[in-house]
């Protein structure tokens, strides 16, 4: 028990320290892109560096003297500078890639160094500990981080398993503990500051519930469109890479051209300036348009499919706000309330983490301000589960027919 607590404490401490280092570097990369917009012309160079580093990591991961090295552990540490370069060049990527891979790499490294043994340090448990600690340190939402660790593990391992409730309960306690401790280390010891928004109180009405239903349906179909675009682009770019090595860098040139166009210039990097502008009750940096979310979705799909590192969670937050914000004018809902309602909607659909979205809404916007977003994510959880069940039944029916 004491060894278990010591392991989780060291994991939380190291994850919080590395999250602080990453955040400082990310702020510098974003400041450089804002001061020198022409750094966007370095996108092909950044993609070349990313692919070259991946080849080097593959060579390092090969077995040496009969002792195999873990490729995913090396990639978890390499994703930090690669994400800095992606943001410095203006690619529309996020930061959860660092939170997930870095925390997982730290957990595996500590497990191999300390040579701990037991059911609590198996591969599945280390995965959840690392994801929870990294997510909590970077995003500042420990409870959502713990829930995300379970939901993200389920998406990475879709095979049905018979899980006992007692084993799930045993895993939940150390996962929540690592997330909470990592958040405390990041904020109190390393001075990380996470943004929390105060959404004004709003009386619920029939118009607001109609707004919620429209956001649910819009987020569901927008997520499907975003996933289809990303998947199609990845398939297309992979076929180009198979034809000739130089064709692998054509996507970075396409991204450079797109991000140089006036409608797409505001959607470089994370896109958090729009979220902060609306939720802080300041003047919106963009005009209310129904297509701004698609512009952000297109450049994010292009960036992720091209191979730039960083993930897509934060851009998904921006897409959710951009989707719900124009609807506020139709349903007479305050802009900040509408933005908080749609904030985690696309994240819940694309990442298959609706219950993380529920907890995230309450942690970021409070109990009253996050109620709308939590309601949207809860309805999306029912919709996603219904869709998954329908697809599974169709698959089984086809197997029986065969």
N, C-alpha and C positions, 0 to 999 in steps of 0.2 A: 504493500500500500504506500509506504513512504517513498519507495523507488519510483512508483507510478506518479506520485505528486511531484517529485523532483524532476522527472522527465518532462511532465507537462509544463512545469514552471520554466525550465530552461528553454523549451520549445517556444513558449509565449514570449520570453525575453528576447530571444534571438529573432523571432519573427517581427516583433515590434521594432527592434533596432534596424533591421533591414528594410522594414516598411518606411521608417523615417528617412533612411538614406535614399530610398526610391522616390519618396515624396519631394525631397529637396531637389533631386535631379530632375524630376518631372516639372516642378515649378520653373526651374531654369530653362528647360526645353520649351515650355509654353511661352515664357518671356522672350526667348530668342525668336520664336516664330512670330510673335506679335510685333517685335521691333524690326525684324528683317523678314517680311513676307516672301521675299524672293528665295528664301531657303527651300521653298517648295520645288525648285528645280533640282534639288538633291534627292528627290524620290527614287530615281533609278539607281543612284549610288547606294542609298540605304537598302534597297532591295537586294542589290548585289552583295553588300556586306552581310545581310541576313542569310542569304542562301549559302554564302561562303562559310559563315560560322556554323551553319547546320552540317555542312560536309565535314568540317573539322571535328565537330562533336561526334559525328558518326564514326570517324576513325578512332577517336579517343574511346568510344564506347565498345570497340571490338575487344574480344577477350585477349588477355595478355597473361601468359604463364598459367593458363587454366583458370584465371580469376576474372570473371566477367565484370565489366563496369556498367553502371546504370546510366543509360542514355537520358532518361527522363529527369534524373537528378541534375545532370550537367545542363540540360536545357532549362531547368527551373532557375538556375543562377544566371544563365546567359540571357534570359528573357528581359532582365532589368535594363542593361545598356541598349538592347535592341528596341525596347519600348521607348526609351529616351530618344533614340534616333528617329523612330517613326513619328513621334510627336514634334520633334524639332523640324522635320520636313513637312509637317502639316497633314499627315495621314489621319483619317477619321477612324481612330481606334480608341479603345478604352484603357482600363487599368486592372480589370479583374483577372486578366491573364497572369499578371505578376502576382496578384493576391493568391490565386489558386496554385500556380506552379511553384512559386517561391516557398510558400508554407509547406507544401507537400515535399519539396526537396529538403528543407530543413528537418522535417520529421524523419525522413529516411536516413539522412546523414547522422542525426543524433542516435537513431536506433542502431546503425552500423558501428558507430564509434563506441557507444556505451555497451554494445552487445547485450541489450536487455532481451529477456525472453518472457513469454507468457501469452495468454489469450488476448490481453489488452494491447499488445504491440504487434499484432499481425498486420498484414498488408492493408486490409480493409480499414482497420482502426486508425492506422497511421495516416491514411488518405484523409479521413474525416478530421482528425486532429489538425493536420496541416492546413487544410482548406479553411476550417473555422478560425484558426489563429491568424492566418494571413488576411482573410476577408475582414475580420473584426478590426485589425490594426489599420488597414488602409481606408476602409469605408466608415469606421466608427460606429458600427451597429452590431454589437456582440450577439444579441438574441437572433437577429436575422442571419448572422453569419453561421450560427450553430444549425439553424434550420436549413440554410443553404447547403451546408456540408452533406446532410442526408439526401436532400433532393438532387443535388449535383451528382452524388455517387450513384443514385438510381438512374439518372440519365446516361452516365458513363457505363453502367452495367445493366442493360435492359433485360437480361435473361431473368425470368421469374425464379425466385428462390423462396424456400420455406423458412421464414425468419420467425423465431420465437419471440414473443413479446418481452420475456425476461431478458434476453440478450440485447434487444433494442433499448430497453431501459438502462441496462448497464453501460451501453455505449453513449447514451444521451448525457449522462452526468459528466464524464470526462470531456466530451466535446463542448458542452456549455462552459465547463470550467476553463478550458484552454482558450475559448473565444473571449470570455469575460476577463481573464487575466491578461491576455494579449492587448485588449483594449485599454486596460488600466495602465499597463506599462507604456503603451504608446502615448497616452495623454498625460499622465502624471510624471513619468520618468523622462521621456524624450520630447515632451512639449508639443505633440501633434494637436492641431486644432481642426475639428470636423464641423462642417456647417450644419446647423439646425435651423429650420424655418418655423416662424410663428404664423400660422394661417388664421385669419380672423374668423370668429364664430359666424356661422351661417345657419339660418333656419331651413330645415329640410321641408321640401314641398313636393308636389306632384311633378313640377317642372324639373326639379333636381333629380328625381328618380328616373324620369324620362331621359335626362342627360346621362345618367349613369348607365342605363341600358344601351344607349347609342355608343358610349365609350367602350363598353364591353364588346359589342358586335364589331365596332370599328377596329379595336385592338386585335381581336381574333383574326379578322381577315387581313389586316395590315401585317400582322406577324407571319401569316401564311405567305403573303407576297414577298416579304423580306427574306424568309427562308428559301423560297423558290428562286429568288434572284441570286442569293449567295451560292446556293447549290449549283445553279446553271453556270454561273461565272467560274466556280471552281472546276467544273467539268470541262468547260471550254479552255481555260488557262492550262489545265493539265494536258489536254490534247495538243496544245501549242508546244508545251515543253517536251512532249514526246517526239514531236517532229524535228525540232532543232533547239539547241540549248539557248541560243540568243532570243528565241521567241518567248522565253520565260520572263523576259524583262519588258515585253510589250505592255503588259498590264500597268506597270509603273508609269509608262509614258501616257497611257490612256488616263490614268488617275491625275497625272500632271496637267493634262489638257482640261479635264473636267473641273479640277479645283481652281483653274485659272479663269473659268467663266464666271461672270458676275452673279448668277443665281446660286452658285455653289460655293463662292468664296466665304460666306458666313458660316459654312458648315465644316470648316477645317477643325482638326483636333477633336477635343471632347464635346464641345458644344454646351458647356456648362454656363457660359455667360448668359445665354438666353434663359436657362432655368433660374439662375440667380436674379436676373432682371425682373422676371414675372413674379417670383415668389417673395422678393423683397419689396414688392409694391412700387418698384421703380418703372420708368418708361420702358416698354418692350423694345428691344433692338431690331425686331422684325415686324413687318406688317402682318396682321392676321390673315393668313392664306391657308387654304386647305391642302396645298401641295408642298409646303415646307417640310413636312414629315417625310414625304417621298424623296425629296432632295437629300435629306440626311440619311435616309435608308439606302439610297443608291450609292452614295460615296462611301458609306460604311461597308456595304456588301462588296464594293470594288476594292476597298482597302484590305479587308479580311481575306477575300479570295485571292488577291495578288500575293499575299504572304507576309504582310506587315504584322508585327507582333504588338500585343496589347489587349486583344479581346474586343468585345463589343457591348459590354454591360452599360457603361456610362453613355455611349451614343444611344442605346436603347432607352435610357431615361429621358434623353433629349427628344427622341422620337415620340415617346408617350406624352410629353408636355406639348410638343408641336401638334400632335393629333387632337388633344383635348382643348387647347387654347382657343382655336377659332370657333369651336362649338359654344364657348361661353357667351358669345355675342348673340347666338340664336336662342339660347335658353335663359338668358338674363342671369347667368351665374357669375359671381366675382371671378376675375382672372386668376387670382392666387388660388382660390378654391378649386377652380377647374384644372389648373396645373397640378395641384396636389392630388387630385382625383385620378388623373391620367399618368402620373409620374411613373409608376411601376407596372403599368398595364402591359406594354410590349415586352418588358423584361420577364414578366410572369409567363407569357406565352412562348417566347422564343427559347428561353432557358429552361422551360418546363419546371418552373419554381414558383407556383402561385402562392403557396403558404409563406414563402420567404417574402413575397411582395406584401402580404398582409402584415407581417411583423415589421417590415421595413417602413411601411406607411406610418405606423404608429410611432416608431422610433424617431423618424425624421420630422414628423409634423404634429406629434402629440395625439392625445386620445380623440379630441374633437376635430382637429384639423386633418387627421389621417383616417377618419371614419369612411369618407367617400372612397379613397384609394383602397382601403381594406375591403370594402364592399365589392368594388370592381374586381379585385384579385380573387376574392372568394367565389364570385360568380364565374370567373374564368377557370377556377379550379374545378368546378362542377362541369363546365363546358368541355374542358380538356379531358377530364376523366370519362365523360360520356363519349367523346370522340374516340378515345383510346379503346374503350370497351367495344364500340361499334366496329372498329377496324379489326380488333382481335376476334370478334365473333365471325366477321366476314372471312378472315383467314382460316379459322377452324372449319367453317362451312365448306370452303373450297377444298380443304384437305380431305374432308369426309366424302365430298363428291368424287375426288380423284381416287 
